[in-house]
Amino acid sequence: MSNVAETRRGGEWLESWDPENEQAWDRRLAWTTLWITTFTLTLCFASWFLASAIAPKLTNLGFDFSQTQLYWLTSMPGLAGGLMRLVWMVLPPILGTRKLVTFTTLLLVFPVLGWGVRVQDPTTPYWELLALSFLSGIGGGAFSGFMPSTSYFFPRRLQGTALGLQAGIGNFGVSLVQLLTPWIIGFSMVGFLGGSQTMQGLPGKPATEVWYQNAAFIYIPFILIGAALAWTMLRSVPITANLRQQVDIFRNQDTWWMTLVYIMTFGTFSGLAAQFGLLMKNLYGAGNPDIVQGAGAGARLLVEGYTVPDPVAYVFLGPLVGAAARVLFSPLTDRMGGAVWSLISGIGLVGSIAFTMTALVPDTSSAAALSSDFTTFLWGMLAIFLFSGIGNASTFKQMPMIFERRQAGGVIGWTAAIAAFGPFLFGVGLTIMSPTTFYAIGIAWAVMCTTIVWVRYARPGAPKPS
């Protein structure tokens, strides 16, 4: 371990730190920091998207909520996450990595424990679940603190890989909570955590006995382990930046351009990850009155021969594809630069959104037509997740190249904060307008951002090649 890493103030703060100096850079400390913060960030994303895994099945558990209320439950974590990221983005230089990661991880206990307790009671008031959805935003807020603080530990030549790994693996927390939920609710873990509930199945399917509280309680031991690891093994880089110094990023026009581009990439990823299950249910499942009439045990299938898709069997695939793309393409951004991949991401999003739009008005004339439209919808959605994931990787390579180190951390935190409103904006958008109209707006936004990337960052002779 280098002398730089051995000399600390108060056992926590590194006396000095220059990752660009290969002789003084403590590689082991940097990668240890990355893996611990990535583990805890994965738990943050699982907590943040817990509502998206639970909400689609609440009515099957006996909760009496409308489609609009369910959209708001899955939207509220996005609103809270975006607001909390505006706070977390200024904390890394103030608290340091050790305190920031430890305390944030411990805060996850409150929404996770709350969901585990209240989901067992179908008479729980709607406002309580809405409050828990808001508290879940703590997990979203963490991103704007964890990512900048991790960036302090790595040289610029490795920041695309390091930040891509952290964000990409962290994004797997979305798939984790959506994939694990259907399995973990199928058996009792520990008796004192609560009893079983009866969950109504899809039309023509029998009701099942479930322990839905497991979907939340399973994460609490890992949250406590993550907090303990952070407190005992992490250190903090002494970055000098008070609040006034941090807001100077807003005088740089590239802050605003990159904010728009990151809304296109992460805003799309997070927004669709939160709403994918409900959108599928309302277009191709029990939420579409042209397909299923009634609810619960008395539901009746109106399209003979059609197999109603269970959202929980598919919903994890989108975030999984997007997170994997972010991990796999991050090393390529270090080799080729981020701008070219942001350009590819934008073009791909325009095409994949347009393709998916052809399946947003399901043809219910026959089971074959409906099944064909569902296949188009599913593949189109996965393509959107793929290109948003590529863009998530490339933008986080661009920002450390465009901005100097102190500013880069702030810009990463700011852009992540604004893009975190994705689940909220997507939920509200799908509530007040048709999916077709909302997706058309998405195409227009992607065209605008692709143009920005080409003119400002990717074309030959661009002002800020990155």
C-alpha beads as a LAMMPS data file, in Angstrom:
LAMMPS data file: protein, C-alpha beads

466 atoms
465 bonds

1 atom types
1 bond types

-500.0 500.0 xlo xhi
-500.0 500.0 ylo yhi
-500.0 500.0 zlo zhi

Masses

1 110.0

Atoms # bond

1 1 1 0.000 0.000 0.000
2 1 1 1.368 3.382 -0.952
3 1 1 2.489 6.038 1.486
4 1 1 -0.352 8.234 0.272
5 1 1 -2.922 5.687 1.424
6 1 1 -1.158 4.995 4.710
7 1 1 -1.207 8.621 5.868
8 1 1 -4.698 9.588 6.944
9 1 1 -6.373 12.225 9.053
10 1 1 -8.359 10.711 11.878
11 1 1 -8.067 7.227 10.398
12 1 1 -10.581 8.047 7.664
13 1 1 -9.389 10.873 5.407
14 1 1 -6.493 10.303 3.052
15 1 1 -3.904 13.016 3.550
16 1 1 -3.496 13.415 -0.207
17 1 1 -4.644 11.504 -3.259
18 1 1 -3.636 11.766 -6.907
19 1 1 -4.798 8.805 -9.021
20 1 1 -3.192 10.362 -12.105
21 1 1 0.210 9.725 -10.455
22 1 1 0.758 6.031 -11.197
23 1 1 3.549 5.754 -8.614
24 1 1 1.448 7.117 -5.755
25 1 1 -1.945 5.700 -6.742
26 1 1 -3.128 2.924 -4.435
27 1 1 -4.814 0.590 -6.890
28 1 1 -5.932 -1.853 -4.188
29 1 1 -7.729 0.825 -2.179
30 1 1 -9.451 2.148 -5.309
31 1 1 -10.807 -1.241 -6.368
32 1 1 -11.825 -2.144 -2.804
33 1 1 -13.794 1.098 -2.685
34 1 1 -15.401 0.295 -6.025
35 1 1 -16.572 -3.186 -5.027
36 1 1 -17.968 -2.194 -1.633
37 1 1 -19.810 0.840 -2.987
38 1 1 -21.078 -1.240 -5.907
39 1 1 -22.478 -3.873 -3.526
40 1 1 -24.272 -1.232 -1.484
41 1 1 -25.440 0.616 -4.619
42 1 1 -27.041 -2.611 -5.855
43 1 1 -29.007 -2.758 -2.597
44 1 1 -29.964 0.903 -3.097
45 1 1 -31.411 0.166 -6.528
46 1 1 -33.264 -2.876 -5.165
47 1 1 -34.822 -0.670 -2.484
48 1 1 -35.586 2.085 -4.994
49 1 1 -37.475 -0.245 -7.337
50 1 1 -39.161 -2.383 -4.677
51 1 1 -42.489 -0.691 -5.407
52 1 1 -42.229 -1.606 -9.096
53 1 1 -42.016 -5.297 -8.140
54 1 1 -44.796 -5.177 -5.544
55 1 1 -47.372 -2.798 -7.069
56 1 1 -48.508 -4.920 -10.071
57 1 1 -49.698 -7.663 -7.674
58 1 1 -51.323 -5.547 -4.957
59 1 1 -54.822 -5.933 -6.401
60 1 1 -54.278 -9.710 -6.561
61 1 1 -53.545 -9.579 -2.821
62 1 1 -56.826 -7.867 -2.032
63 1 1 -55.781 -4.207 -2.127
64 1 1 -58.460 -2.024 -3.717
65 1 1 -56.431 0.367 -5.894
66 1 1 -57.092 1.799 -9.364
67 1 1 -54.656 1.717 -12.298
68 1 1 -53.889 5.393 -11.701
69 1 1 -53.099 4.772 -8.035
70 1 1 -50.761 1.915 -8.965
71 1 1 -48.969 4.114 -11.511
72 1 1 -48.464 6.714 -8.779
73 1 1 -47.036 4.091 -6.413
74 1 1 -44.405 3.171 -8.986
75 1 1 -43.838 6.824 -9.945
76 1 1 -43.282 8.249 -6.467
77 1 1 -39.822 6.638 -5.956
78 1 1 -38.675 8.447 -9.108
79 1 1 -39.886 11.813 -7.850
80 1 1 -38.272 11.216 -4.454
81 1 1 -35.077 9.806 -5.981
82 1 1 -34.634 12.842 -8.200
83 1 1 -35.194 15.269 -5.328
84 1 1 -32.874 13.348 -3.010
85 1 1 -30.147 13.193 -5.646
86 1 1 -30.071 16.984 -5.608
87 1 1 -29.073 16.673 -1.947
88 1 1 -26.761 13.661 -2.267
89 1 1 -24.818 15.244 -5.159
90 1 1 -23.238 17.828 -2.849
91 1 1 -22.423 15.406 -0.015
92 1 1 -19.283 13.554 -1.243
93 1 1 -16.809 16.397 -0.520
94 1 1 -18.598 17.199 2.746
95 1 1 -19.147 13.767 4.330
96 1 1 -16.525 11.747 2.501
97 1 1 -17.049 8.308 0.980
98 1 1 -17.001 6.352 4.256
99 1 1 -19.750 8.233 6.105
100 1 1 -21.802 8.838 2.980
101 1 1 -21.985 5.170 1.971
102 1 1 -22.447 3.843 5.512
103 1 1 -25.253 6.165 6.585
104 1 1 -27.069 6.015 3.252
105 1 1 -27.040 2.218 3.325
106 1 1 -28.462 2.159 6.857
107 1 1 -31.283 4.485 5.808
108 1 1 -32.513 1.818 3.380
109 1 1 -33.812 -0.165 6.363
110 1 1 -36.755 2.230 6.816
111 1 1 -38.543 1.821 3.449
112 1 1 -37.635 -1.867 3.122
113 1 1 -38.910 -2.722 6.599
114 1 1 -42.012 -0.617 6.041
115 1 1 -42.929 -2.393 2.800
116 1 1 -42.439 -5.784 4.441
117 1 1 -44.817 -4.919 7.272
118 1 1 -47.562 -3.026 5.415
119 1 1 -47.866 -5.270 2.346
120 1 1 -49.302 -7.953 4.652
121 1 1 -52.434 -5.912 5.381
122 1 1 -54.827 -5.188 2.453
123 1 1 -56.537 -2.516 4.571
124 1 1 -53.344 -0.436 4.698
125 1 1 -54.276 3.142 3.703
126 1 1 -53.064 4.190 0.275
127 1 1 -51.231 7.200 1.688
128 1 1 -49.018 4.935 3.812
129 1 1 -47.875 2.955 0.786
130 1 1 -47.355 6.216 -1.095
131 1 1 -45.162 7.438 1.789
132 1 1 -43.143 4.205 1.645
133 1 1 -42.717 4.700 -2.099
134 1 1 -41.359 8.176 -1.394
135 1 1 -38.926 6.832 1.228
136 1 1 -37.734 4.293 -1.333
137 1 1 -36.273 7.305 -3.141
138 1 1 -33.372 7.157 -0.656
139 1 1 -32.020 4.311 -2.756
140 1 1 -32.260 6.477 -5.852
141 1 1 -30.649 9.465 -4.181
142 1 1 -27.615 7.388 -3.262
143 1 1 -26.462 7.201 -6.878
144 1 1 -25.575 10.897 -7.052
145 1 1 -23.396 10.526 -3.971
146 1 1 -21.811 7.139 -4.584
147 1 1 -20.772 7.684 -8.213
148 1 1 -18.926 11.017 -7.776
149 1 1 -17.165 9.794 -4.636
150 1 1 -16.003 6.650 -6.442
151 1 1 -14.750 8.723 -9.380
152 1 1 -12.274 10.445 -7.030
153 1 1 -10.401 7.148 -6.611
154 1 1 -9.634 6.400 -10.291
155 1 1 -7.528 8.012 -13.033
156 1 1 -9.382 9.376 -16.037
157 1 1 -8.193 6.559 -18.297
158 1 1 -10.117 4.038 -16.135
159 1 1 -13.159 6.072 -15.163
160 1 1 -15.289 4.764 -18.019
161 1 1 -14.665 1.200 -16.857
162 1 1 -14.897 1.907 -13.114
163 1 1 -18.046 4.026 -13.252
164 1 1 -19.598 1.719 -15.823
165 1 1 -19.022 -1.297 -13.601
166 1 1 -20.410 0.454 -10.545
167 1 1 -23.458 1.888 -12.256
168 1 1 -24.083 -1.193 -14.389
169 1 1 -23.823 -3.716 -11.576
170 1 1 -25.761 -1.339 -9.354
171 1 1 -28.487 -1.235 -12.015
172 1 1 -28.735 -5.032 -11.673
173 1 1 -30.458 -4.275 -8.366
174 1 1 -33.552 -3.427 -10.436
175 1 1 -33.560 -6.854 -12.105
176 1 1 -32.676 -8.490 -8.800
177 1 1 -35.756 -7.199 -6.995
178 1 1 -38.039 -7.959 -9.951
179 1 1 -36.598 -11.427 -10.591
180 1 1 -36.271 -12.479 -6.940
181 1 1 -39.744 -11.354 -5.851
182 1 1 -41.838 -14.066 -7.595
183 1 1 -39.574 -16.793 -6.186
184 1 1 -38.957 -15.527 -2.662
185 1 1 -42.645 -14.959 -1.903
186 1 1 -43.402 -18.644 -2.478
187 1 1 -42.316 -19.920 0.929
188 1 1 -42.108 -18.864 4.558
189 1 1 -38.662 -17.713 5.658
190 1 1 -39.044 -17.119 9.396
191 1 1 -42.379 -17.394 11.185
192 1 1 -42.096 -14.199 13.207
193 1 1 -41.858 -12.165 9.971
194 1 1 -45.551 -12.754 9.319
195 1 1 -48.062 -15.206 7.926
196 1 1 -49.167 -16.130 4.424
197 1 1 -51.692 -14.428 2.123
198 1 1 -53.886 -15.679 -0.714
199 1 1 -52.950 -14.198 -4.105
200 1 1 -55.445 -14.450 -6.954
201 1 1 -53.929 -15.854 -10.130
202 1 1 -54.342 -14.880 -13.771
203 1 1 -57.701 -15.692 -15.431
204 1 1 -58.078 -19.467 -15.482
205 1 1 -55.296 -19.960 -12.941
206 1 1 -55.847 -20.961 -9.295
207 1 1 -55.093 -18.735 -6.329
208 1 1 -51.790 -19.354 -4.529
209 1 1 -50.465 -18.996 -0.995
210 1 1 -47.695 -16.392 -0.766
211 1 1 -45.533 -14.623 1.812
212 1 1 -45.255 -11.257 0.069
213 1 1 -43.371 -9.652 2.953
214 1 1 -40.342 -11.729 1.921
215 1 1 -39.960 -9.477 -1.133
216 1 1 -38.747 -6.742 1.242
217 1 1 -37.374 -8.532 4.318
218 1 1 -34.841 -10.559 2.306
219 1 1 -32.663 -7.442 1.807
220 1 1 -32.333 -6.292 5.409
221 1 1 -29.438 -8.637 6.416
222 1 1 -27.497 -7.596 3.305
223 1 1 -28.135 -3.914 4.029
224 1 1 -26.642 -4.322 7.498
225 1 1 -23.653 -6.234 6.092
226 1 1 -23.091 -3.532 3.468
227 1 1 -23.164 -0.761 6.062
228 1 1 -20.671 -2.656 8.251
229 1 1 -18.289 -3.179 5.308
230 1 1 -18.495 0.485 4.363
231 1 1 -17.753 1.690 7.894
232 1 1 -14.815 -0.646 8.480
233 1 1 -13.121 -0.701 5.044
234 1 1 -13.782 2.562 3.208
235 1 1 -11.730 5.752 3.326
236 1 1 -12.385 9.283 2.075
237 1 1 -10.570 11.494 -0.441
238 1 1 -10.061 15.108 0.722
239 1 1 -11.773 16.986 -2.117
240 1 1 -12.132 20.676 -1.255
241 1 1 -15.422 21.984 -2.568
242 1 1 -17.993 23.880 -0.558
243 1 1 -21.530 24.392 -1.814
244 1 1 -20.713 27.641 -3.629
245 1 1 -17.781 26.021 -5.412
246 1 1 -19.903 23.056 -6.459
247 1 1 -22.625 25.126 -8.144
248 1 1 -20.187 26.657 -10.625
249 1 1 -20.953 23.690 -12.891
250 1 1 -24.142 25.507 -13.911
251 1 1 -22.147 28.218 -15.672
252 1 1 -20.780 25.598 -18.069
253 1 1 -23.044 24.978 -21.056
254 1 1 -21.928 21.340 -21.291
255 1 1 -23.597 20.667 -17.944
256 1 1 -26.941 21.399 -19.588
257 1 1 -26.235 19.515 -22.818
258 1 1 -25.137 16.408 -20.944
259 1 1 -28.168 16.661 -18.668
260 1 1 -30.455 16.427 -21.696
261 1 1 -28.512 13.468 -23.075
262 1 1 -28.520 11.587 -19.764
263 1 1 -32.277 12.083 -19.477
264 1 1 -32.491 10.289 -22.825
265 1 1 -30.417 7.357 -21.557
266 1 1 -30.879 6.853 -17.815
267 1 1 -34.229 8.620 -17.718
268 1 1 -35.491 6.077 -20.243
269 1 1 -33.886 3.146 -18.412
270 1 1 -35.222 4.061 -14.978
271 1 1 -38.603 5.192 -16.242
272 1 1 -39.325 2.030 -18.199
273 1 1 -37.838 -0.187 -15.477
274 1 1 -40.383 1.224 -13.031
275 1 1 -43.375 1.086 -15.400
276 1 1 -42.619 -2.002 -17.538
277 1 1 -44.730 -4.392 -15.458
278 1 1 -47.772 -2.134 -15.225
279 1 1 -47.534 -1.158 -18.894
280 1 1 -47.457 -4.827 -19.899
281 1 1 -50.391 -5.631 -17.627
282 1 1 -52.484 -2.721 -18.911
283 1 1 -51.746 -3.396 -22.594
284 1 1 -51.603 -7.189 -22.795
285 1 1 -52.860 -8.489 -19.463
286 1 1 -55.553 -8.241 -16.856
287 1 1 -55.518 -4.438 -16.947
288 1 1 -56.886 -4.317 -20.511
289 1 1 -60.714 -4.558 -20.419
290 1 1 -60.733 -5.743 -24.048
291 1 1 -58.745 -8.818 -22.992
292 1 1 -59.897 -9.574 -19.446
293 1 1 -63.300 -8.733 -18.008
294 1 1 -63.623 -8.406 -14.248
295 1 1 -60.988 -8.991 -11.593
296 1 1 -59.898 -11.576 -9.057
297 1 1 -61.451 -15.025 -9.013
298 1 1 -64.309 -13.897 -11.258
299 1 1 -62.118 -12.575 -14.089
300 1 1 -63.054 -13.806 -17.575
301 1 1 -60.800 -14.028 -20.648
302 1 1 -62.416 -12.332 -23.679
303 1 1 -59.936 -13.448 -26.377
304 1 1 -60.325 -17.180 -26.790
305 1 1 -57.051 -19.120 -26.836
306 1 1 -54.896 -16.227 -25.680
307 1 1 -52.417 -16.848 -22.874
308 1 1 -52.281 -13.808 -20.639
309 1 1 -48.618 -12.959 -19.882
310 1 1 -47.677 -12.630 -16.225
311 1 1 -45.669 -9.388 -15.923
312 1 1 -43.436 -10.815 -13.186
313 1 1 -42.166 -13.425 -15.654
314 1 1 -40.866 -10.735 -18.024
315 1 1 -40.412 -7.476 -16.149
316 1 1 -36.862 -8.220 -14.936
317 1 1 -35.582 -8.763 -18.497
318 1 1 -35.545 -5.089 -19.483
319 1 1 -33.443 -3.823 -16.565
320 1 1 -31.223 -6.893 -16.932
321 1 1 -30.481 -6.063 -20.577
322 1 1 -29.915 -2.379 -19.802
323 1 1 -27.612 -3.061 -16.852
324 1 1 -25.627 -5.680 -18.795
325 1 1 -25.157 -3.252 -21.684
326 1 1 -23.814 -0.625 -19.287
327 1 1 -21.263 -3.085 -17.881
328 1 1 -20.193 -4.634 -21.195
329 1 1 -19.885 -1.410 -23.182
330 1 1 -18.027 0.586 -20.512
331 1 1 -14.571 -0.807 -21.455
332 1 1 -15.343 0.000 -25.099
333 1 1 -15.990 3.626 -24.177
334 1 1 -12.512 3.789 -22.599
335 1 1 -11.011 2.511 -25.853
336 1 1 -13.106 4.396 -28.415
337 1 1 -14.386 7.398 -26.479
338 1 1 -17.866 7.975 -25.127
339 1 1 -19.304 10.336 -27.762
340 1 1 -19.455 7.769 -30.566
341 1 1 -21.365 5.348 -28.350
342 1 1 -23.744 8.096 -27.179
343 1 1 -24.438 8.732 -30.857
344 1 1 -25.135 5.029 -31.452
345 1 1 -27.341 4.993 -28.367
346 1 1 -29.440 7.903 -29.622
347 1 1 -29.902 6.463 -33.102
348 1 1 -30.769 3.063 -31.624
349 1 1 -33.331 4.593 -29.273
350 1 1 -35.081 6.397 -32.119
351 1 1 -35.376 3.144 -34.071
352 1 1 -36.370 0.909 -31.154
353 1 1 -38.999 3.331 -29.816
354 1 1 -40.515 3.627 -33.295
355 1 1 -40.572 -0.180 -33.592
356 1 1 -42.274 -0.570 -30.197
357 1 1 -44.929 2.009 -31.087
358 1 1 -46.384 -0.423 -33.617
359 1 1 -47.475 -2.656 -30.707
360 1 1 -48.889 -0.083 -28.297
361 1 1 -52.455 -0.605 -29.561
362 1 1 -52.935 -4.393 -29.257
363 1 1 -54.995 -6.162 -31.921
364 1 1 -57.587 -8.078 -29.884
365 1 1 -59.359 -9.596 -32.894
366 1 1 -57.728 -12.983 -32.297
367 1 1 -55.317 -14.777 -29.996
368 1 1 -52.758 -15.083 -32.788
369 1 1 -52.802 -11.362 -33.557
370 1 1 -52.618 -10.476 -29.883
371 1 1 -49.708 -12.853 -29.260
372 1 1 -47.856 -11.464 -32.292
373 1 1 -48.292 -7.904 -31.055
374 1 1 -47.079 -8.913 -27.594
375 1 1 -43.910 -10.427 -29.105
376 1 1 -43.264 -7.179 -31.000
377 1 1 -43.859 -5.171 -27.832
378 1 1 -41.497 -7.330 -25.760
379 1 1 -38.616 -7.274 -28.271
380 1 1 -39.068 -3.566 -28.869
381 1 1 -38.905 -2.832 -25.150
382 1 1 -35.771 -4.938 -24.743
383 1 1 -34.142 -3.030 -27.613
384 1 1 -34.973 0.268 -25.889
385 1 1 -33.344 -1.023 -22.700
386 1 1 -30.270 -2.158 -24.675
387 1 1 -29.609 1.222 -26.284
388 1 1 -30.379 3.143 -23.104
389 1 1 -27.817 0.959 -21.296
390 1 1 -25.187 1.686 -23.946
391 1 1 -25.860 5.404 -23.522
392 1 1 -25.637 5.134 -19.743
393 1 1 -22.112 3.769 -20.135
394 1 1 -20.975 6.287 -22.753
395 1 1 -22.225 9.428 -20.995
396 1 1 -20.340 8.518 -17.828
397 1 1 -17.184 8.232 -19.919
398 1 1 -17.837 11.616 -21.522
399 1 1 -18.349 13.635 -18.356
400 1 1 -14.909 13.018 -16.754
401 1 1 -13.341 13.889 -20.140
402 1 1 -15.336 17.093 -20.657
403 1 1 -14.985 18.513 -17.126
404 1 1 -12.068 18.871 -14.732
405 1 1 -12.064 16.439 -11.805
406 1 1 -13.840 18.534 -9.174
407 1 1 -16.533 19.609 -11.614
408 1 1 -16.924 16.152 -13.147
409 1 1 -18.122 14.711 -9.845
410 1 1 -20.702 17.465 -9.489
411 1 1 -21.918 17.092 -13.069
412 1 1 -22.260 13.325 -12.646
413 1 1 -24.337 13.919 -9.519
414 1 1 -26.473 16.622 -11.135
415 1 1 -27.250 14.783 -14.375
416 1 1 -28.016 11.623 -12.411
417 1 1 -30.392 13.599 -10.176
418 1 1 -32.406 15.017 -13.061
419 1 1 -32.525 11.709 -14.978
420 1 1 -33.744 9.973 -11.800
421 1 1 -37.085 11.695 -12.313
422 1 1 -37.591 9.162 -15.127
423 1 1 -39.896 6.808 -13.169
424 1 1 -42.014 9.761 -12.056
425 1 1 -42.247 11.373 -15.493
426 1 1 -42.995 8.056 -17.190
427 1 1 -45.658 7.215 -14.623
428 1 1 -47.351 10.604 -14.922
429 1 1 -47.018 10.579 -18.706
430 1 1 -48.639 7.169 -19.052
431 1 1 -51.419 8.319 -16.729
432 1 1 -52.372 11.527 -18.567
433 1 1 -51.792 10.465 -22.197
434 1 1 -51.869 7.377 -24.362
435 1 1 -48.736 5.198 -24.610
436 1 1 -48.528 6.037 -28.330
437 1 1 -48.420 9.776 -27.686
438 1 1 -45.912 9.353 -24.873
439 1 1 -43.588 7.234 -27.022
440 1 1 -43.828 9.782 -29.869
441 1 1 -42.525 12.410 -27.444
442 1 1 -39.721 9.965 -26.606
443 1 1 -38.694 9.791 -30.270
444 1 1 -38.613 13.585 -30.545
445 1 1 -36.437 13.804 -27.409
446 1 1 -34.027 11.150 -28.719
447 1 1 -33.694 12.955 -32.075
448 1 1 -32.888 16.203 -30.256
449 1 1 -30.263 14.561 -28.024
450 1 1 -28.652 12.663 -30.897
451 1 1 -28.255 15.954 -32.739
452 1 1 -26.639 17.524 -29.651
453 1 1 -24.165 14.644 -29.336
454 1 1 -23.176 14.867 -33.007
455 1 1 -22.759 18.651 -33.115
456 1 1 -21.105 19.160 -29.732
457 1 1 -19.128 15.963 -29.064
458 1 1 -18.931 13.372 -31.855
459 1 1 -18.416 15.037 -35.248
460 1 1 -14.956 15.757 -36.654
461 1 1 -13.812 19.059 -35.213
462 1 1 -16.429 18.983 -32.440
463 1 1 -15.926 21.654 -29.713
464 1 1 -15.701 19.033 -26.934
465 1 1 -14.616 15.675 -28.361
466 1 1 -15.097 13.052 -25.671

Bonds

1 1 1 2
2 1 2 3
3 1 3 4
4 1 4 5
5 1 5 6
6 1 6 7
7 1 7 8
8 1 8 9
9 1 9 10
10 1 10 11
11 1 11 12
12 1 12 13
13 1 13 14
14 1 14 15
15 1 15 16
16 1 16 17
17 1 17 18
18 1 18 19
19 1 19 20
20 1 20 21
21 1 21 22
22 1 22 23
23 1 23 24
24 1 24 25
25 1 25 26
26 1 26 27
27 1 27 28
28 1 28 29
29 1 29 30
30 1 30 31
31 1 31 32
32 1 32 33
33 1 33 34
34 1 34 35
35 1 35 36
36 1 36 37
37 1 37 38
38 1 38 39
39 1 39 40
40 1 40 41
41 1 41 42
42 1 42 43
43 1 43 44
44 1 44 45
45 1 45 46
46 1 46 47
47 1 47 48
48 1 48 49
49 1 49 50
50 1 50 51
51 1 51 52
52 1 52 53
53 1 53 54
54 1 54 55
55 1 55 56
56 1 56 57
57 1 57 58
58 1 58 59
59 1 59 60
60 1 60 61
61 1 61 62
62 1 62 63
63 1 63 64
64 1 64 65
65 1 65 66
66 1 66 67
67 1 67 68
68 1 68 69
69 1 69 70
70 1 70 71
71 1 71 72
72 1 72 73
73 1 73 74
74 1 74 75
75 1 75 76
76 1 76 77
77 1 77 78
78 1 78 79
79 1 79 80
80 1 80 81
81 1 81 82
82 1 82 83
83 1 83 84
84 1 84 85
85 1 85 86
86 1 86 87
87 1 87 88
88 1 88 89
89 1 89 90
90 1 90 91
91 1 91 92
92 1 92 93
93 1 93 94
94 1 94 95
95 1 95 96
96 1 96 97
97 1 97 98
98 1 98 99
99 1 99 100
100 1 100 101
101 1 101 102
102 1 102 103
103 1 103 104
104 1 104 105
105 1 105 106
106 1 106 107
107 1 107 108
108 1 108 109
109 1 109 110
110 1 110 111
111 1 111 112
112 1 112 113
113 1 113 114
114 1 114 115
115 1 115 116
116 1 116 117
117 1 117 118
118 1 118 119
119 1 119 120
120 1 120 121
121 1 121 122
122 1 122 123
123 1 123 124
124 1 124 125
125 1 125 126
126 1 126 127
127 1 127 128
128 1 128 129
129 1 129 130
130 1 130 131
131 1 131 132
132 1 132 133
133 1 133 134
134 1 134 135
135 1 135 136
136 1 136 137
137 1 137 138
138 1 138 139
139 1 139 140
140 1 140 141
141 1 141 142
142 1 142 143
143 1 143 144
144 1 144 145
145 1 145 146
146 1 146 147
147 1 147 148
148 1 148 149
149 1 149 150
150 1 150 151
151 1 151 152
152 1 152 153
153 1 153 154
154 1 154 155
155 1 155 156
156 1 156 157
157 1 157 158
158 1 158 159
159 1 159 160
160 1 160 161
161 1 161 162
162 1 162 163
163 1 163 164
164 1 164 165
165 1 165 166
166 1 166 167
167 1 167 168
168 1 168 169
169 1 169 170
170 1 170 171
171 1 171 172
172 1 172 173
173 1 173 174
174 1 174 175
175 1 175 176
176 1 176 177
177 1 177 178
178 1 178 179
179 1 179 180
180 1 180 181
181 1 181 182
182 1 182 183
183 1 183 184
184 1 184 185
185 1 185 186
186 1 186 187
187 1 187 188
188 1 188 189
189 1 189 190
190 1 190 191
191 1 191 192
192 1 192 193
193 1 193 194
194 1 194 195
195 1 195 196
196 1 196 197
197 1 197 198
198 1 198 199
199 1 199 200
200 1 200 201
201 1 201 202
202 1 202 203
203 1 203 204
204 1 204 205
205 1 205 206
206 1 206 207
207 1 207 208
208 1 208 209
209 1 209 210
210 1 210 211
211 1 211 212
212 1 212 213
213 1 213 214
214 1 214 215
215 1 215 216
216 1 216 217
217 1 217 218
218 1 218 219
219 1 219 220
220 1 220 221
221 1 221 222
222 1 222 223
223 1 223 224
224 1 224 225
225 1 225 226
226 1 226 227
227 1 227 228
228 1 228 229
229 1 229 230
230 1 230 231
231 1 231 232
232 1 232 233
233 1 233 234
234 1 234 235
235 1 235 236
236 1 236 237
237 1 237 238
238 1 238 239
239 1 239 240
240 1 240 241
241 1 241 242
242 1 242 243
243 1 243 244
244 1 244 245
245 1 245 246
246 1 246 247
247 1 247 248
248 1 248 249
249 1 249 250
250 1 250 251
251 1 251 252
252 1 252 253
253 1 253 254
254 1 254 255
255 1 255 256
256 1 256 257
257 1 257 258
258 1 258 259
259 1 259 260
260 1 260 261
261 1 261 262
262 1 262 263
263 1 263 264
264 1 264 265
265 1 265 266
266 1 266 267
267 1 267 268
268 1 268 269
269 1 269 270
270 1 270 271
271 1 271 272
272 1 272 273
273 1 273 274
274 1 274 275
275 1 275 276
276 1 276 277
277 1 277 278
278 1 278 279
279 1 279 280
280 1 280 281
281 1 281 282
282 1 282 283
283 1 283 284
284 1 284 285
285 1 285 286
286 1 286 287
287 1 287 288
288 1 288 289
289 1 289 290
290 1 290 291
291 1 291 292
292 1 292 293
293 1 293 294
294 1 294 295
295 1 295 296
296 1 296 297
297 1 297 298
298 1 298 299
299 1 299 300
300 1 300 301
301 1 301 302
302 1 302 303
303 1 303 304
304 1 304 305
305 1 305 306
306 1 306 307
307 1 307 308
308 1 308 309
309 1 309 310
310 1 310 311
311 1 311 312
312 1 312 313
313 1 313 314
314 1 314 315
315 1 315 316
316 1 316 317
317 1 317 318
318 1 318 319
319 1 319 320
320 1 320 321
321 1 321 322
322 1 322 323
323 1 323 324
324 1 324 325
325 1 325 326
326 1 326 327
327 1 327 328
328 1 328 329
329 1 329 330
330 1 330 331
331 1 331 332
332 1 332 333
333 1 333 334
334 1 334 335
335 1 335 336
336 1 336 337
337 1 337 338
338 1 338 339
339 1 339 340
340 1 340 341
341 1 341 342
342 1 342 343
343 1 343 344
344 1 344 345
345 1 345 346
346 1 346 347
347 1 347 348
348 1 348 349
349 1 349 350
350 1 350 351
351 1 351 352
352 1 352 353
353 1 353 354
354 1 354 355
355 1 355 356
356 1 356 357
357 1 357 358
358 1 358 359
359 1 359 360
360 1 360 361
361 1 361 362
362 1 362 363
363 1 363 364
364 1 364 365
365 1 365 366
366 1 366 367
367 1 367 368
368 1 368 369
369 1 369 370
370 1 370 371
371 1 371 372
372 1 372 373
373 1 373 374
374 1 374 375
375 1 375 376
376 1 376 377
377 1 377 378
378 1 378 379
379 1 379 380
380 1 380 381
381 1 381 382
382 1 382 383
383 1 383 384
384 1 384 385
385 1 385 386
386 1 386 387
387 1 387 388
388 1 388 389
389 1 389 390
390 1 390 391
391 1 391 392
392 1 392 393
393 1 393 394
394 1 394 395
395 1 395 396
396 1 396 397
397 1 397 398
398 1 398 399
399 1 399 400
400 1 400 401
401 1 401 402
402 1 402 403
403 1 403 404
404 1 404 405
405 1 405 406
406 1 406 407
407 1 407 408
408 1 408 409
409 1 409 410
410 1 410 411
411 1 411 412
412 1 412 413
413 1 413 414
414 1 414 415
415 1 415 416
416 1 416 417
417 1 417 418
418 1 418 419
419 1 419 420
420 1 420 421
421 1 421 422
422 1 422 423
423 1 423 424
424 1 424 425
425 1 425 426
426 1 426 427
427 1 427 428
428 1 428 429
429 1 429 430
430 1 430 431
431 1 431 432
432 1 432 433
433 1 433 434
434 1 434 435
435 1 435 436
436 1 436 437
437 1 437 438
438 1 438 439
439 1 439 440
440 1 440 441
441 1 441 442
442 1 442 443
443 1 443 444
444 1 444 445
445 1 445 446
446 1 446 447
447 1 447 448
448 1 448 449
449 1 449 450
450 1 450 451
451 1 451 452
452 1 452 453
453 1 453 454
454 1 454 455
455 1 455 456
456 1 456 457
457 1 457 458
458 1 458 459
459 1 459 460
460 1 460 461
461 1 461 462
462 1 462 463
463 1 463 464
464 1 464 465
465 1 465 466
